[in-house]
């Protein structure tokens, strides 16, 4: 299913995007050495419910991946974990590379965003490079998103940026449409052919999410049935924004309001 949003729904999408961005900003500010991943999940739950929003994760139970309901309010992926990180009893240490991934529904519209950052004051060069590579690729994908372009144009821009930085690209999981639900068509892989795929139209919402692993493109599934880790144990990073296709190009929805 692909939804095309009208002006009223797009206004609601902006509100949802700002909420997601604000929650991620708040949580990132609280993440320091000594904080437990389960604390982050509790904070996320409180912030979501206080805003009158609904979690897209806590009851999420897709058929294509995962094992049972996710059961938490945010994805917390640490170091070699890259996607769907299920919070557990782990205390953050200085230098950990942490990704927070959050999707909520507010007034019937979903927004989805992720941010990777280094905990504490350490700055391991490999981790910095991973994060910066995903952020550049995300901006490249956003720049390629405009009416009349195709999904393959976005995928090609993201993949070209990641490969230019020296990383292998996995296409098992990638970006996707959003709207009244979290995961919709079209699938937006992080590598593709320009001029191919679904035609972009004003009113479409897309969650773009480049992610990489330092020295592999192979994933393994954690014992929790959800968390995806690098097959070699290397570090990973993941950046994501929800954008709206408008007559003028792409509008980033998941940015904090002043």
Secondary structure by P-SEA (a helix, b strand, c coil): cbbbbcaaaaaaaaaaaaaaaaaaaaaaaaccccccaaaaaaaaaaaaaaaccccccccccccccccccccccbbbbcccccccccccccccccccbbbbbbbbbcccbbbbbbbbbbccccccaaaaaaaaaaaaaaaaaaaaccccccaaaaaaaaaaaaaaabbbbbccbbbbbbcccccccccccccccccccccccccbbbbbbbbbcccccbbbbcccccbbbbcccccbbbbbbbbbbccccccccccccc
